[in-house]
Amino acid sequence: MTTADSVLDADQIARARLLLVTPAVKESMWPVLCAAAFAASTALMLATAMILAPPVITQHVVQGERQ
Protein backbone atom coordinates (compact mmCIF):
# COMPACT_ATOMS: atom_id res chain seq x y z
CA MET A 1 0.00 0.00 0.00
CA THR A 2 1.44 3.35 -0.97
CA THR A 3 1.19 6.49 1.17
CA ALA A 4 -1.39 7.91 -1.23
CA ASP A 5 -3.69 4.96 -0.47
CA SER A 6 -3.44 5.47 3.32
CA VAL A 7 -6.57 6.38 5.25
CA LEU A 8 -4.57 8.34 7.83
CA ASP A 9 -4.11 12.06 7.35
CA ALA A 10 -0.41 12.85 6.86
CA ASP A 11 -0.73 16.28 8.50
CA GLN A 12 -2.29 14.80 11.63
CA ILE A 13 0.38 12.09 11.82
CA ALA A 14 3.11 14.74 11.53
CA ARG A 15 1.44 16.77 14.31
CA ALA A 16 1.21 13.70 16.55
CA ARG A 17 4.87 12.88 16.00
CA LEU A 18 5.83 16.49 16.79
CA LEU A 19 3.83 16.38 20.02
CA LEU A 20 5.48 13.12 21.04
CA VAL A 21 9.01 14.34 20.30
CA THR A 22 8.75 17.75 22.01
CA PRO A 23 9.94 17.47 25.63
CA ALA A 24 7.64 18.70 28.35
CA VAL A 25 8.63 21.84 30.21
CA LYS A 26 9.84 21.01 33.71
CA GLU A 27 8.54 23.13 36.55
CA SER A 28 10.98 24.55 39.03
CA MET A 29 10.90 23.15 42.56
CA TRP A 30 12.40 26.25 44.18
CA PRO A 31 9.11 28.15 44.70
CA VAL A 32 7.55 25.09 46.34
CA LEU A 33 10.58 24.52 48.57
CA CYS A 34 10.68 28.18 49.59
CA ALA A 35 6.98 28.17 50.47
CA ALA A 36 7.38 24.98 52.52
CA ALA A 37 10.42 26.39 54.34
CA PHE A 38 8.54 29.60 55.09
CA ALA A 39 5.54 27.67 56.45
CA ALA A 40 7.78 25.47 58.60
CA SER A 41 9.73 28.40 60.03
CA THR A 42 6.51 30.30 60.74
CA ALA A 43 5.08 27.28 62.55
CA LEU A 44 8.25 26.92 64.63
CA MET A 45 8.24 30.61 65.55
CA LEU A 46 4.58 30.44 66.59
CA ALA A 47 5.20 27.31 68.66
CA THR A 48 8.20 28.97 70.35
CA ALA A 49 6.17 32.08 71.12
CA MET A 50 3.34 29.98 72.59
CA ILE A 51 5.76 28.08 74.84
CA LEU A 52 7.78 31.10 75.99
CA ALA A 53 4.87 33.53 76.42
CA PRO A 54 3.88 34.30 80.01
CA PRO A 55 0.52 32.92 81.15
CA VAL A 56 -2.46 35.21 80.75
CA ILE A 57 -3.89 34.51 84.22
CA THR A 58 -1.36 35.09 87.00
CA GLN A 59 -3.50 33.83 89.87
CA HIS A 60 -5.62 30.71 90.12
CA VAL A 61 -9.34 31.12 89.60
CA VAL A 62 -10.15 28.93 92.59
CA GLN A 63 -8.09 31.11 94.94
CA GLY A 64 -9.83 34.24 93.61
CA GLU A 65 -13.29 32.82 94.44
CA ARG A 66 -12.34 31.98 98.05
CA GLN A 67 -11.47 35.55 98.97
Secondary structure as the mmCIF struct_conf table of DSSP 4:
data_model
#
loop_
_struct_conf.conf_type_id
_struct_conf.id
_struct_conf.beg_label_comp_id
_struct_conf.beg_label_asym_id
_struct_conf.beg_label_seq_id
_struct_conf.end_label_comp_id
_struct_conf.end_label_asym_id
_struct_conf.end_label_seq_id
HELX_RH_3T_P HELX_RH_3T_P1 THR A 3 ASP A 5
BEND BEND1 VAL A 7 LEU A 8
HELX_RH_AL_P HELX_RH_AL_P1 ALA A 10 VAL A 21
BEND BEND2 THR A 22 THR A 22
HELX_LH_PP_P HELX_LH_PP_P1 PRO A 23 SER A 28
BEND BEND3 MET A 29 MET A 29
HELX_RH_AL_P HELX_RH_AL_P2 TRP A 30 LEU A 52
BEND BEND4 ALA A 53 ALA A 53
HELX_LH_PP_P HELX_LH_PP_P2 PRO A 54 PRO A 55
BEND BEND5 VAL A 56 VAL A 56
BEND BEND6 GLN A 59 GLN A 59
HELX_RH_AL_P HELX_RH_AL_P3 VAL A 61 ARG A 66
#
